[in-house]
Amino acid sequence: MAQDFPIAIVGAGFAGIGSAIQLKQAGIESFTMFERAGDVGGTWRDNTYPGAACDVPSHAYSLSFEQNPNWSRRYSPASEIQAYLLGITDKWNLRDHLRLNTAITGAKFDEGRGTWTLTTNQGDTYSARVVISGVGGLVDPATPDIKGLKTFSGRMFHTARWDHGYDLSGKRVAVIGTGASAIQVVPSIAPQVGRLKVFQRTPAWVVPKGDYAYSDSAKHRYAHHPWTLNLSRLGIYWLSEIFGPMVFLDAPRLSSLGERMSLAHLHKQVKNPELRRKLRPTFQFGCKRILISDDYWATFERDNVDLVTEPIAEIKPAGIQTADGTLHELDAIILATGFDLGLTHAPFPVTGRGGKSLDETWKKGAVAYKGMTVSGFPNWFILMGPNTGPGHTSVLVYTEAQIEHALGAIQKLMSEHLKYVDVRQEVQDQYNAGIQERMKYMVWSSGCNSWYLSEDKSNHSLYPGFAAEYAIRARHFHPSDYEIAPF
Ligand SMILES: Cc1cc2nc3c(=O)[nH]c(=O)nc-3n(C[C@H](O)[C@H](O)[C@H](O)COP(=O)(O)OP(=O)(O)OC[C@H]3O[C@@H](n4cnc5c(N)ncnc54)[C@H](O)[C@@H]3O)c2cc1C
């Protein structure tokens, strides 16, 4: 029965791989995974910079149906997470379903046949009854718009495209940006480079990470008594939920608890008062992404590291010129400038019912029902779509709920031989009115500038609430929310 029900999974990161495993567990084999890169892994294939690691503990930052007792550390390095993803890909024989180096470049829905026609960069097409879009939210590196960027005569690369062939030893290196990647890369390369200049536009709130290696006996215990691994996972999950309001609510008294914790960390790590002043954020705790590190701030006390807070005016062939006229001569520039936020625009031209385009539909901001389905785009399920990003916990809690929802819809379509399910516009509108109403009470709306916000300052990226609440709301497919079309 399943073979006449082709399913396309676009993207083979955590979301695509997780979806494929869940389909297989449900006995559905009629799916094809399209991955534009040369291998699976997404984030963890691309981010290989020194110090790259998860910032949610590994016991929680892994799939609940593929737990791993062997993580080497509380926060595992990127290479280990990538090895985990490669391992589960092979374990579930997903390579039989994979088309690598194949980007989906467009999708069009045929309402009469109830099928999506996907076009690929290989020049062929694929006809799918259902599309699961797992193209990622932080996948395309953002290049900053700085005058003269292309004129630099030294080496320049983005953290997500690390040049492992370039030896930083003894070099004069700049890092532009002080976000989540920068705070991992800066302490990792500081001992190796000759001189490191970190160009900071806005300082970040940093809290201690508390990273440590798991002993062999701990790993043995997690492997042989899986309930201990479950317990560890649950403990991490509920702790992040308990502290969640401190991170996402616009509640100054709660925020001040976080601020005090972070400032105590700053005082411990940095003795120089002037340096401390420059590193201290002036916006409310949680308004921008909170970073975790045990050694980032302390790195600025090193003799070979400078914090540059003067704005960048221009990049010249010899280095970076700041607004005060100083030319910082450099051998290499590392762009730790984050990503183009992928969850708020169509990843490629998507045409739904009546020739409706997804980009056009999202012109005033990306909206979807529970971040997953968009009215007029039937049988299309987005993983990590609008308003599904967490500020305080693992993305995978959200992804797994979304996979369950898509699977529920697929099982209904297959078992009742339906043409399509299309979320009702009024259901979607009501859901999103509620989301935007709640945004008023969230700290992200408290006045700072962040990548969470669109140009008009609306927030179409984060979920305003607890992860558990989202998961409970999102994971079940309720047919009454959808227009159901039979053949
Ligand atoms: C450096 C870094 C650290 C992070 N750390 C954490 C963390 O600690 N905890 C956490 O919860 N989250 C973290 N995140 C967020 C992270 O992106 C998610 O947790 C998760 O990895 C996303 O998985 P995904 O499959 O949705 O997307 P991705 O991993 O981005 O995978 C998407 C895949 O889709 C492919 N693709 C895109 N477009 C197309 C197309 N048109 N056709 C075919 N294939 C396509 C891409 O090549 C990619 O392989 C981090 C992100 C970054 C960048």
The ligand as a MOL file (V3000), in Angstrom:
LIG
                    3D

  0  0  0     0  0            999 V3000
M  V30 BEGIN CTAB
M  V30 COUNTS 53 58 0 0 0
M  V30 BEGIN ATOM
M  V30 1 C 26.6790 26.1730 15.5680 0
M  V30 2 C 25.3010 25.7680 15.9800 0
M  V30 3 C 25.0980 25.1820 17.2170 0
M  V30 4 C 23.8110 24.8020 17.6020 0
M  V30 5 N 23.6520 24.2410 18.8430 0
M  V30 6 C 22.4070 23.8620 19.2240 0
M  V30 7 C 22.2010 23.2700 20.5130 0
M  V30 8 O 23.1120 23.0860 21.2940 0
M  V30 9 N 20.9340 22.9300 20.8580 0
M  V30 10 C 19.8870 23.1340 20.0190 0
M  V30 11 O 18.7570 22.7980 20.3830 0
M  V30 12 N 20.0630 23.6660 18.8010 0
M  V30 13 C 21.2820 24.0340 18.3810 0
M  V30 14 N 21.4530 24.6000 17.1430 0
M  V30 15 C 20.3070 24.7100 16.2290 0
M  V30 16 C 20.3740 23.5520 15.2180 0
M  V30 17 O 20.3480 24.1050 13.9550 0
M  V30 18 C 19.2400 22.5570 15.4550 0
M  V30 19 O 19.3250 22.0470 16.7630 0
M  V30 20 C 19.2540 21.3460 14.5260 0
M  V30 21 O 20.5410 20.8630 14.2550 0
M  V30 22 C 18.5370 21.6810 13.2520 0
M  V30 23 O 18.3500 20.5080 12.5140 0
M  V30 24 P 17.5430 20.5660 11.1580 0
M  V30 25 O 17.5880 19.2170 10.5710 0
M  V30 26 O 16.2210 21.1960 11.3980 0
M  V30 27 O 18.3600 21.6130 10.2550 0
M  V30 28 P 19.8480 21.5270 9.7230 0
M  V30 29 O 20.7310 20.8040 10.6300 0
M  V30 30 O 20.2030 22.9270 9.3620 0
M  V30 31 O 19.7030 20.6590 8.3920 0
M  V30 32 C 19.0360 21.1220 7.2570 0
M  V30 33 C 19.5530 20.3530 6.0610 0
M  V30 34 O 18.7660 20.6840 4.9230 0
M  V30 35 C 19.6110 20.7920 3.7980 0
M  V30 36 N 18.9230 21.6290 2.8170 0
M  V30 37 C 18.5960 22.9400 2.9310 0
M  V30 38 N 17.9360 23.3610 1.8410 0
M  V30 39 C 17.8250 22.2850 1.0210 0
M  V30 40 C 17.2420 22.0850 -0.2630 0
M  V30 41 N 16.6290 23.0800 -0.9180 0
M  V30 42 N 17.3180 20.8580 -0.8320 0
M  V30 43 C 17.9300 19.8340 -0.1740 0
M  V30 44 N 18.5030 19.9680 1.0390 0
M  V30 45 C 18.4510 21.1800 1.6350 0
M  V30 46 C 20.8860 21.4040 4.3620 0
M  V30 47 O 21.9960 21.1500 3.5380 0
M  V30 48 C 20.9850 20.6910 5.7020 0
M  V30 49 O 21.7300 19.5020 5.6130 0
M  V30 50 C 22.7080 24.9990 16.7360 0
M  V30 51 C 22.9200 25.6100 15.4960 0
M  V30 52 C 24.1860 26.0010 15.1220 0
M  V30 53 C 24.3690 26.6410 13.7760 0
M  V30 END ATOM
M  V30 BEGIN BOND
M  V30 1 1 1 2
M  V30 2 1 2 3
M  V30 3 2 2 52
M  V30 4 2 3 4
M  V30 5 1 4 5
M  V30 6 1 4 50
M  V30 7 2 5 6
M  V30 8 1 6 7
M  V30 9 1 6 13
M  V30 10 2 7 8
M  V30 11 1 7 9
M  V30 12 1 9 10
M  V30 13 2 10 11
M  V30 14 1 10 12
M  V30 15 2 12 13
M  V30 16 1 13 14
M  V30 17 1 14 15
M  V30 18 1 14 50
M  V30 19 1 15 16
M  V30 20 1 16 17
M  V30 21 1 16 18
M  V30 22 1 18 19
M  V30 23 1 18 20
M  V30 24 1 20 21
M  V30 25 1 20 22
M  V30 26 1 22 23
M  V30 27 1 23 24
M  V30 28 2 24 25
M  V30 29 1 24 26
M  V30 30 1 24 27
M  V30 31 1 27 28
M  V30 32 2 28 29
M  V30 33 1 28 30
M  V30 34 1 28 31
M  V30 35 1 31 32
M  V30 36 1 32 33
M  V30 37 1 33 34
M  V30 38 1 33 48
M  V30 39 1 34 35
M  V30 40 1 35 36
M  V30 41 1 35 46
M  V30 42 1 36 37
M  V30 43 1 36 45
M  V30 44 2 37 38
M  V30 45 1 38 39
M  V30 46 1 39 40
M  V30 47 2 39 45
M  V30 48 1 40 41
M  V30 49 2 40 42
M  V30 50 1 42 43
M  V30 51 2 43 44
M  V30 52 1 44 45
M  V30 53 1 46 47
M  V30 54 1 46 48
M  V30 55 1 48 49
M  V30 56 2 50 51
M  V30 57 1 51 52
M  V30 58 1 52 53
M  V30 END BOND
M  V30 END CTAB
M  END
